[in-house]
Amino acid sequence: MDLDTPFNKKESDVDSEQLLINLEKLEASLKKRDPDFPKLSKLIHSDLSSKPELAHILTPEQVRTYVSAASSFTQVQIVQESARKKTAAKVTEIGLDDL
């Protein structure tokens, strides 16, 4: 008999469930512009730092939510690198005088 109780769950299952719950709270907090979102962001950061394997369960949308909260909290802007223009190498002609 497989009962879904806290006693039968692995620690990693509980951690992953709590992480996902905190991410949902963080998303709602960001939408409401709740001033307490830095606390949730720090909590999620500490969870991911202590158990990096939890990062693998996150969807791209959840990662975007976390990065958005972290960048809002730290007031850091993440931008794409500007496109660099390719320059052609100058070709010089070699003559007999160069040898």
N, CA, C and O atoms as a printed pandas DataFrame, in Angstrom:
     atom_number atom_name residue_name chain_id  residue_number  x_coord  y_coord  z_coord
0              1         N          MET        A               1    0.849   -1.169    0.000
1              2        CA          MET        A               1    0.000    0.000    0.000
2              3         C          MET        A               1    0.900    1.239    0.000
3              4         O          MET        A               1    1.760    1.381    0.869
4              5         N          ASP        A               2    0.705    2.124   -0.962
5              6        CA          ASP        A               2    1.540    3.318   -1.099
6              7         C          ASP        A               2    0.751    4.542   -0.648
7              8         O          ASP        A               2   -0.021    5.114   -1.417
8              9         N          LEU        A               3    0.951    4.931    0.585
9             10        CA          LEU        A               3    0.269    6.106    1.121
10            11         C          LEU        A               3    1.140    7.324    0.928
11            12         O          LEU        A               3    2.359    7.262    1.093
12            13         N          ASP        A               4    0.518    8.423    0.582
13            14        CA          ASP        A               4    1.243    9.672    0.350
14            15         C          ASP        A               4    1.200   10.516    1.618
15            16         O          ASP        A               4    0.441   11.481    1.711
16            17         N          THR        A               5    2.019   10.141    2.585
17            18        CA          THR        A               5    2.086   10.874    3.839
18            19         C          THR        A               5    3.468   11.472    3.983
19            20         O          THR        A               5    4.401   11.027    3.314
20            21         N          PRO        A               6    3.624   12.463    4.835
21            22        CA          PRO        A               6    4.949   13.063    5.027
22            23         C          PRO        A               6    5.996   12.051    5.479
23            24         O          PRO        A               6    7.189   12.245    5.243
24            25         N          PHE        A               7    5.549   10.952    6.139
25            26        CA          PHE        A               7    6.500    9.959    6.625
26            27         C          PHE        A               7    7.034    9.083    5.495
27            28         O          PHE        A               7    8.123    8.521    5.608
28            29         N          ASN        A               8    6.277    8.964    4.410
29            30        CA          ASN        A               8    6.693    8.112    3.295
30            31         C          ASN        A               8    7.462    8.877    2.227
31            32         O          ASN        A               8    8.033    8.264    1.325
32            33         N          LYS        A               9    7.488   10.178    2.309
33            34        CA          LYS        A               9    8.152   10.980    1.287
34            35         C          LYS        A               9    9.635   11.108    1.584
35            36         O          LYS        A               9   10.059   11.174    2.738
36            37         N          LYS        A              10   10.402   11.141    0.517
37            38        CA          LYS        A              10   11.832   11.386    0.660
38            39         C          LYS        A              10   12.045   12.864    0.978
39            40         O          LYS        A              10   11.201   13.709    0.680
40            41         N          GLU        A              11   13.174   13.148    1.581
41            42        CA          GLU        A              11   13.490   14.547    1.923
42            43         C          GLU        A              11   13.543   15.408    0.664
43            44         O          GLU        A              11   13.101   16.556    0.679
44            45         N          SER        A              12   14.083   14.858   -0.428
45            46        CA          SER        A              12   14.193   15.631   -1.667
46            47         C          SER        A              12   12.820   15.945   -2.251
47            48         O          SER        A              12   12.637   16.989   -2.877
48            49         N          ASP        A              13   11.836   15.030   -2.047
49            50        CA          ASP        A              13   10.478   15.304   -2.526
50            51         C          ASP        A              13    9.872   16.477   -1.773
51            52         O          ASP        A              13    9.234   17.349   -2.365
52            53         N          VAL        A              14   10.078   16.488   -0.465
53            54        CA          VAL        A              14    9.552   17.579    0.360
54            55         C          VAL        A              14   10.229   18.884   -0.035
55            56         O          VAL        A              14    9.567   19.915   -0.154
56            57         N          ASP        A              15   11.550   18.847   -0.239
57            58        CA          ASP        A              15   12.286   20.044   -0.643
58            59         C          ASP        A              15   11.787   20.574   -1.980
59            60         O          ASP        A              15   11.595   21.779   -2.143
60            61         N          SER        A              16   11.575   19.669   -2.939
61            62        CA          SER        A              16   11.137   20.114   -4.260
62            63         C          SER        A              16    9.722   20.680   -4.209
63            64         O          SER        A              16    9.427   21.667   -4.882
64            65         N          GLU        A              17    8.850   20.068   -3.421
65            66        CA          GLU        A              17    7.496   20.589   -3.288
66            67         C          GLU        A              17    7.503   21.978   -2.652
67            68         O          GLU        A              17    6.779   22.873   -3.089
68            69         N          GLN        A              18    8.317   22.147   -1.632
69            70        CA          GLN        A              18    8.400   23.441   -0.951
70            71         C          GLN        A              18    8.971   24.505   -1.884
71            72         O          GLN        A              18    8.520   25.650   -1.881
72            73         N          LEU        A              19    9.966   24.121   -2.681
73            74        CA          LEU        A              19   10.553   25.052   -3.646
74            75         C          LEU        A              19    9.499   25.510   -4.652
75            76         O          LEU        A              19    9.402   26.700   -4.953
76            77         N          LEU        A              20    8.719   24.579   -5.168
77            78        CA          LEU        A              20    7.688   24.932   -6.149
78            79         C          LEU        A              20    6.603   25.807   -5.524
79            80         O          LEU        A              20    6.097   26.726   -6.168
80            81         N          ILE        A              21    6.251   25.524   -4.285
81            82        CA          ILE        A              21    5.267   26.357   -3.578
82            83         C          ILE        A              21    5.816   27.768   -3.396
83            84         O          ILE        A              21    5.104   28.748   -3.612
84            85         N          ASN        A              22    7.086   27.870   -2.997
85            86        CA          ASN        A              22    7.699   29.185   -2.806
86            87         C          ASN        A              22    7.800   29.958   -4.121
87            88         O          ASN        A              22    7.651   31.180   -4.135
88            89         N          LEU        A              23    8.050   29.260   -5.215
89            90        CA          LEU        A              23    8.094   29.929   -6.520
90            91         C          LEU        A              23    6.732   30.470   -6.918
91            92         O          LEU        A              23    6.634   31.558   -7.484
92            93         N          GLU        A              24    5.672   29.711   -6.623
93            94        CA          GLU        A              24    4.317   30.201   -6.906
94            95         C          GLU        A              24    4.012   31.441   -6.066
95            96         O          GLU        A              24    3.433   32.410   -6.558
96            97         N          LYS        A              25    4.407   31.399   -4.804
97            98        CA          LYS        A              25    4.211   32.564   -3.925
98            99         C          LYS        A              25    5.010   33.764   -4.435
99           100         O          LYS        A              25    4.535   34.899   -4.400
100          101         N          LEU        A              26    6.218   33.498   -4.905
101          102        CA          LEU        A              26    7.069   34.567   -5.417
102          103         C          LEU        A              26    6.450   35.209   -6.652
103          104         O          LEU        A              26    6.466   36.431   -6.796
104          105         N          GLU        A              27    5.906   34.387   -7.538
105          106        CA          GLU        A              27    5.267   34.924   -8.739
106          107         C          GLU        A              27    4.071   35.805   -8.374
107          108         O          GLU        A              27    3.898   36.888   -8.931
108          109         N          ALA        A              28    3.254   35.335   -7.439
109          110        CA          ALA        A              28    2.097   36.128   -6.996
110          111         C          ALA        A              28    2.565   37.407   -6.304
111          112         O          ALA        A              28    1.962   38.467   -6.471
112          113         N          SER        A              29    3.625   37.301   -5.538
113          114        CA          SER        A              29    4.168   38.463   -4.832
114          115         C          SER        A              29    4.691   39.512   -5.813
115          116         O          SER        A              29    4.522   40.712   -5.594
116          117         N          LEU        A              30    5.320   39.060   -6.884
117          118        CA          LEU        A              30    5.821   39.993   -7.900
118          119         C          LEU        A              30    4.679   40.693   -8.627
119          120         O          LEU        A              30    4.755   41.888   -8.910
120          121         N          LYS        A              31    3.620   39.941   -8.929
121          122        CA          LYS        A              31    2.478   40.530   -9.634
122          123         C          LYS        A              31    1.776   41.581   -8.777
123          124         O          LYS        A              31    1.292   42.588   -9.294
124          125         N          LYS        A              32    1.721   41.339   -7.448
125          126        CA          LYS        A              32    1.071   42.289   -6.543
126          127         C          LYS        A              32    2.017   43.395   -6.092
127          128         O          LYS        A              32    1.613   44.328   -5.398
128          129         N          ARG        A              33    3.274   43.282   -6.493
129          130        CA          ARG        A              33    4.316   44.223   -6.065
130          131         C          ARG        A              33    4.409   44.265   -4.538
131          132         O          ARG        A              33    4.535   45.324   -3.922
132          133         N          ASP        A              34    4.342   43.073   -3.963
133          134        CA          ASP        A              34    4.430   42.904   -2.519
134          135         C          ASP        A              34    5.857   43.219   -2.059
135          136         O          ASP        A              34    6.811   42.696   -2.633
136          137         N          PRO        A              35    6.018   44.054   -1.045
137          138        CA          PRO        A              35    7.375   44.405   -0.590
138          139         C          PRO        A              35    8.118   43.245    0.086
139          140         O          PRO        A              35    9.316   43.358    0.348
140          141         N          ASP        A              36    7.439   42.151    0.369
141          142        CA          ASP        A              36    8.087   41.007    1.021
142          143         C          ASP        A              36    8.697   40.008    0.034
143          144         O          ASP        A              36    9.197   38.963    0.451
144          145         N          PHE        A              37    8.664   40.309   -1.259
145          146        CA          PHE        A              37    9.207   39.346   -2.214
146          147         C          PHE        A              37   10.704   39.095   -2.044
147          148         O          PHE        A              37   11.165   38.012   -2.404
148          149         N          PRO        A              38   11.497   40.046   -1.509
149          150        CA          PRO        A              38   12.918   39.722   -1.298
150          151         C          PRO        A              38   13.137   38.563   -0.314
151          152         O          PRO        A              38   14.094   37.802   -0.452
152          153         N          LYS        A              39   12.258   38.435    0.663
153          154        CA          LYS        A              39   12.381   37.322    1.620
154          155         C          LYS        A              39   12.209   35.991    0.904
155          156         O          LYS        A              39   12.979   35.055    1.122
156          157         N          LEU        A              40   11.195   35.912    0.049
157          158        CA          LEU        A              40   10.969   34.683   -0.713
158          159         C          LEU        A              40   12.123   34.418   -1.670
159          160         O          LEU        A              40   12.556   33.277   -1.835
160          161         N          SER        A              41   12.606   35.460   -2.287
161          162        CA          SER        A              41   13.726   35.320   -3.218
162          163         C          SER        A              41   14.961   34.782   -2.501
163          164         O          SER        A              41   15.650   33.905   -3.023
164          165         N          LYS        A              42   15.240   35.297   -1.320
165          166        CA          LYS        A              42   16.381   34.815   -0.535
166          167         C          LYS        A              42   16.186   33.366   -0.104
167          168         O          LYS        A              42   17.131   32.578   -0.107
168          169         N          LEU        A              43   14.958   33.020    0.264
169          170        CA          LEU        A              43   14.661   31.651    0.678
170          171         C          LEU        A              43   14.881   30.676   -0.479
171          172         O          LEU        A              43   15.490   29.620   -0.308
172          173         N          ILE        A              44   14.387   31.039   -1.632
173          174        CA          ILE        A              44   14.564   30.197   -2.812
174          175         C          ILE        A              44   16.047   30.092   -3.164
175          176         O          ILE        A              44   16.535   29.017   -3.515
176          177         N          HIS        A              45   16.751   31.205   -3.068
177          178        CA          HIS        A              45   18.183   31.198   -3.357
178          179         C          HIS        A              45   18.933   30.257   -2.412
179          180         O          HIS        A              45   19.802   29.500   -2.844
180          181         N          SER        A              46   18.595   30.307   -1.131
181          182        CA          SER        A              46   19.284   29.427   -0.179
182          183         C          SER        A              46   18.939   27.962   -0.433
183          184         O          SER        A              46   19.792   27.089   -0.277
184          185         N          ASP        A              47   17.683   27.685   -0.825
185          186        CA          ASP        A              47   17.303   26.310   -1.160
186          187         C          ASP        A              47   18.093   25.802   -2.358
187          188         O          ASP        A              47   18.599   24.679   -2.346
188          189         N          LEU        A              48   18.198   26.633   -3.392
189          190        CA          LEU        A              48   18.919   26.230   -4.597
190          191         C          LEU        A              48   20.422   26.138   -4.345
191          192         O          LEU        A              48   21.106   25.322   -4.962
192          193         N          SER        A              49   20.930   26.960   -3.456
193          194        CA          SER        A              49   22.362   26.900   -3.135
194          195         C          SER        A              49   22.706   25.642   -2.338
195          196         O          SER        A              49   23.738   25.010   -2.565
196          197         N          SER        A              50   21.830   25.295   -1.410
197          198        CA          SER        A              50   22.107   24.122   -0.582
198          199         C          SER        A              50   21.823   22.808   -1.312
199          200         O          SER        A              50   22.443   21.787   -1.015
200          201         N          LYS        A              51   20.899   22.831   -2.254
201          202        CA          LYS        A              51   20.564   21.622   -3.014
202          203         C          LYS        A              51   20.468   21.978   -4.500
203          204         O          LYS        A              51   19.368   22.154   -5.024
204          205         N          PRO        A              52   21.617   22.084   -5.181
205          206        CA          PRO        A              52   21.615   22.501   -6.594
206          207         C          PRO        A              52   20.828   21.565   -7.513
207          208         O          PRO        A              52   20.397   21.975   -8.590
208          209         N          GLU        A              53   20.641   20.324   -7.098
209          210        CA          GLU        A              53   19.887   19.389   -7.938
210          211         C          GLU        A              53   18.428   19.811   -8.090
211          212         O          GLU        A              53   17.750   19.349   -9.008
212          213         N          LEU        A              54   17.932   20.679   -7.208
213          214        CA          LEU        A              54   16.556   21.158   -7.323
214          215         C          LEU        A              54   16.369   22.054   -8.539
215          216         O          LEU        A              54   15.251   22.189   -9.035
216          217         N          ALA        A              55   17.428   22.661   -9.021
217          218        CA          ALA        A              55   17.323   23.546  -10.178
218          219         C          ALA        A              55   16.885   22.792  -11.430
219          220         O          ALA        A              55   16.318   23.386  -12.347
220          221         N          HIS        A              56   17.143   21.499  -11.470
221          222        CA          HIS        A              56   16.807   20.711  -12.658
222          223         C          HIS        A              56   15.308   20.477  -12.828
223          224         O          HIS        A              56   14.856   20.123  -13.917
224          225         N          ILE        A              57   14.540   20.673  -11.768
225          226        CA          ILE        A              57   13.092   20.446  -11.876
226          227         C          ILE        A              57   12.349   21.700  -12.313
227          228         O          ILE        A              57   11.151   21.641  -12.588
228          229         N          LEU        A              58   13.038   22.829  -12.382
229          230        CA          LEU        A              58   12.380   24.088  -12.710
230          231         C          LEU        A              58   12.128   24.212  -14.209
231          232         O          LEU        A              58   12.962   23.837  -15.033
232          233         N          THR        A              59   10.969   24.743  -14.533
233          234        CA          THR        A              59   10.644   25.022  -15.924
234          235         C          THR        A              59   11.283   26.361  -16.307
235          236         O          THR        A              59   11.671   27.128  -15.426
236          237         N          PRO        A              60   11.397   26.651  -17.601
237          238        CA          PRO        A              60   11.942   27.958  -18.003
238          239         C          PRO        A              60   11.146   29.130  -17.433
239          240         O          PRO        A              60   11.727   30.172  -17.126
240          241         N          GLU        A              61    9.830   28.981  -17.286
241          242        CA          GLU        A              61    9.006   30.050  -16.728
242          243         C          GLU        A              61    9.337   30.272  -15.254
243          244         O          GLU        A              61    9.366   31.411  -14.789
244          245         N          GLN        A              62    9.586   29.188  -14.518
245          246        CA          GLN        A              62    9.933   29.315  -13.107
246          247         C          GLN        A              62   11.315   29.951  -12.939
247          248         O          GLN        A              62   11.533   30.755  -12.033
248          249         N          VAL        A              63   12.230   29.585  -13.814
249          250        CA          VAL        A              63   13.560   30.207  -13.786
250          251         C          VAL        A              63   13.428   31.693  -14.084
251          252         O          VAL        A              63   14.074   32.518  -13.438
252          253         N          ARG        A              64   12.594   32.037  -15.059
253          254        CA          ARG        A              64   12.371   33.440  -15.422
254          255         C          ARG        A              64   11.795   34.208  -14.235
255          256         O          ARG        A              64   12.199   35.343  -13.982
256          257         N          THR        A              65   10.865   33.608  -13.511
257          258        CA          THR        A              65   10.281   34.251  -12.334
258          259         C          THR        A              65   11.351   34.511  -11.279
259          260         O          THR        A              65   11.424   35.601  -10.712
260          261         N          TYR        A              66   12.180   33.502  -11.021
261          262        CA          TYR        A              66   13.222   33.645  -10.015
262          263         C          TYR        A              66   14.247   34.704  -10.417
263          264         O          TYR        A              66   14.637   35.536   -9.598
264          265         N          VAL        A              67   14.677   34.674  -11.660
265          266        CA          VAL        A              67   15.673   35.651  -12.134
266          267         C          VAL        A              67   15.081   37.055  -12.118
267          268         O          VAL        A              67   15.763   38.016  -11.762
268          269         N          SER        A              68   13.822   37.172  -12.501
269          270        CA          SER        A              68   13.156   38.472  -12.481
270          271         C          SER        A              68   13.102   39.030  -11.056
271          272         O          SER        A              68   13.368   40.211  -10.833
272          273         N          ALA        A              69   12.760   38.182  -10.111
273          274        CA          ALA        A              69   12.702   38.628   -8.713
274          275         C          ALA        A              69   14.091   39.000   -8.212
275          276         O          ALA        A              69   14.267   40.019   -7.545
276          277         N          ALA        A              70   15.066   38.174   -8.534
277          278        CA          ALA        A              70   16.427   38.450   -8.069
278          279         C          ALA        A              70   16.963   39.740   -8.673
279          280         O          ALA        A              70   17.617   40.527   -7.989
280          281         N          SER        A              71   16.687   39.956   -9.956
281          282        CA          SER        A              71   17.184   41.184  -10.587
282          283         C          SER        A              71   16.437   42.418  -10.073
283          284         O          SER        A              71   17.021   43.497   -9.981
284          285         N          SER        A              72   15.162   42.269   -9.741
285          286        CA          SER        A              72   14.413   43.388   -9.159
286          287         C          SER        A              72   14.931   43.711   -7.766
287          288         O          SER        A              72   15.077   44.875   -7.395
288          289         N          PHE        A              73   15.203   42.670   -7.011
289          290        CA          PHE        A              73   15.677   42.842   -5.638
290          291         C          PHE        A              73   17.064   43.475   -5.604
291          292         O          PHE        A              73   17.319   44.372   -4.801
292          293         N          THR        A              74   17.948   43.017   -6.461
293          294        CA          THR        A              74   19.319   43.536   -6.463
294          295         C          THR        A              74   19.484   44.746   -7.370
295          296         O          THR        A              74   20.550   45.359   -7.408
296          297         N          GLN        A              75   18.431   45.087   -8.097
297          298        CA          GLN        A              75   18.426   46.207   -9.044
298          299         C          GLN        A              75   19.522   46.051  -10.098
299          300         O          GLN        A              75   20.223   47.003  -10.442
300          301         N          VAL        A              76   19.644   44.824  -10.598
301          302        CA          VAL        A              76   20.599   44.514  -11.658
302          303         C          VAL        A              76   19.813   44.303  -12.936
303          304         O          VAL        A              76   18.748   43.686  -12.927
304          305         N          GLN        A              77   20.335   44.810  -14.022
305          306        CA          GLN        A              77   19.697   44.604  -15.316
306          307         C          GLN        A              77   20.494   43.574  -16.096
307          308         O          GLN        A              77   21.720   43.649  -16.177
308          309         N          ILE        A              78   19.788   42.619  -16.665
309          310        CA          ILE        A              78   20.426   41.600  -17.481
310          311         C          ILE        A              78   20.072   41.909  -18.926
311          312         O          ILE        A              78   18.900   41.919  -19.301
312          313         N          VAL        A              79   21.085   42.158  -19.725
313          314        CA          VAL        A              79   20.852   42.520  -21.123
314          315         C          VAL        A              79   21.647   41.592  -22.023
315          316         O          VAL        A              79   22.619   40.963  -21.605
316          317         N          GLN        A              80   21.208   41.526  -23.265
317          318        CA          GLN        A              80   21.928   40.735  -24.246
318          319         C          GLN        A              80   23.169   41.490  -24.688
319          320         O          GLN        A              80   23.202   42.720  -24.713
320          321         N          GLU        A              81   24.176   40.726  -25.032
321          322        CA          GLU        A              81   25.394   41.331  -25.535
322          323         C          GLU        A              81   25.097   41.917  -26.901
323          324         O          GLU        A              81   24.431   41.288  -27.723
324          325         N          SER        A              82   25.583   43.107  -27.140
325          326        CA          SER        A              82   25.314   43.741  -28.423
326          327         C          SER        A              82   26.056   42.988  -29.529
327          328         O          SER        A              82   27.128   42.421  -29.317
328          329         N          ALA        A              83   25.463   43.005  -30.676
329          330        CA          ALA        A              83   26.073   42.316  -31.817
330          331         C          ALA        A              83   27.313   43.073  -32.257
331          332         O          ALA        A              83   27.305   44.295  -32.399
332          333         N          ARG        A              84   28.355   42.330  -32.466
333          334        CA          ARG        A              84   29.597   42.955  -32.902
334          335         C          ARG        A              84   29.688   42.853  -34.411
335          336         O          ARG        A              84   29.290   41.855  -35.011
336          337         N          LYS        A              85   30.211   43.885  -34.998
337          338        CA          LYS        A              85   30.386   43.884  -36.437
338          339         C          LYS        A              85   31.626   43.085  -36.773
339          340         O          LYS        A              85   32.677   43.232  -36.150
340          341         N          LYS        A              86   31.479   42.248  -37.760
341          342        CA          LYS        A              86   32.630   41.471  -38.202
342          343         C          LYS        A              86   33.442   42.320  -39.168
343          344         O          LYS        A              86   32.905   42.943  -40.084
344          345         N          THR        A              87   34.706   42.327  -38.946
345          346        CA          THR        A              87   35.583   43.078  -39.840
346          347         C          THR        A              87   36.452   42.094  -40.589
347          348         O          THR        A              87   36.978   41.137  -40.021
348          349         N          ALA        A              88   36.586   42.341  -41.834
349          350        CA          ALA        A              88   37.410   41.463  -42.668
350          351         C          ALA        A              88   38.879   41.814  -42.437
351          352         O          ALA        A              88   39.244   42.978  -42.275
352          353         N          ALA        A              89   39.683   40.800  -42.428
353          354        CA          ALA        A              89   41.113   41.031  -42.261
354          355         C          ALA        A              89   41.658   41.666  -43.542
355          356         O          ALA        A              89   41.265   41.310  -44.652
356          357         N          LYS        A              90   42.558   42.598  -43.354
357          358        CA          LYS        A              90   43.147   43.260  -44.513
358          359         C          LYS        A              90   44.102   42.299  -45.210
359          360         O          LYS        A              90   44.951   41.666  -44.583
360          361         N          VAL        A              91   43.941   42.214  -46.488
361          362        CA          VAL        A              91   44.800   41.349  -47.286
362          363         C          VAL        A              91   45.784   42.253  -48.015
363          364         O          VAL        A              91   45.414   43.179  -48.736
364          365         N          THR        A              92   47.023   41.945  -47.797
365          366        CA          THR        A              92   48.052   42.723  -48.513
366          367         C          THR        A              92   48.701   41.800  -49.538
367          368         O          THR        A              92   48.858   40.598  -49.322
368          369         N          GLU        A              93   49.054   42.381  -50.608
369          370        CA          GLU        A              93   49.698   41.585  -51.652
370          371         C          GLU        A              93   51.180   41.443  -51.326
371          372         O          GLU        A              93   51.839   42.387  -50.889
372          373         N          ILE        A              94   51.663   40.268  -51.547
373          374        CA          ILE        A              94   53.077   40.001  -51.310
374          375         C          ILE        A              94   53.764   39.969  -52.667
375          376         O          ILE        A              94   53.336   39.285  -53.597
376          377         N          GLY        A              95   54.828   40.724  -52.741
377          378        CA          GLY        A              95   55.584   40.774  -53.999
378          379         C          GLY        A              95   56.964   40.179  -53.815
379          380         O          GLY        A              95   57.315   39.724  -52.727
380          381         N          LEU        A              96   57.728   40.183  -54.864
381          382        CA          LEU        A              96   59.087   39.653  -54.810
382          383         C          LEU        A              96   59.982   40.445  -53.875
383          384         O          LEU        A              96   60.935   39.908  -53.311
384          385         N          ASP        A              97   59.670   41.724  -53.713
385          386        CA          ASP        A              97   60.485   42.558  -52.841
386          387         C          ASP        A              97   60.341   42.154  -51.375
387          388         O          ASP        A              97   61.240   42.402  -50.572
388          389         N          ASP        A              98   59.211   41.531  -51.021
389          390        CA          ASP        A              98   58.986   41.115  -49.634
390          391         C          ASP        A              98   59.783   39.877  -49.261
391          392         O          ASP        A              98   59.980   39.595  -48.079
392          393         N          LEU        A              99   60.241   39.140  -50.257
393          394        CA          LEU        A              99   60.993   37.902  -49.955
394          395         C          LEU        A              99   62.412   38.203  -49.808
395          396         O          LEU        A              99   63.212   37.302  -49.553
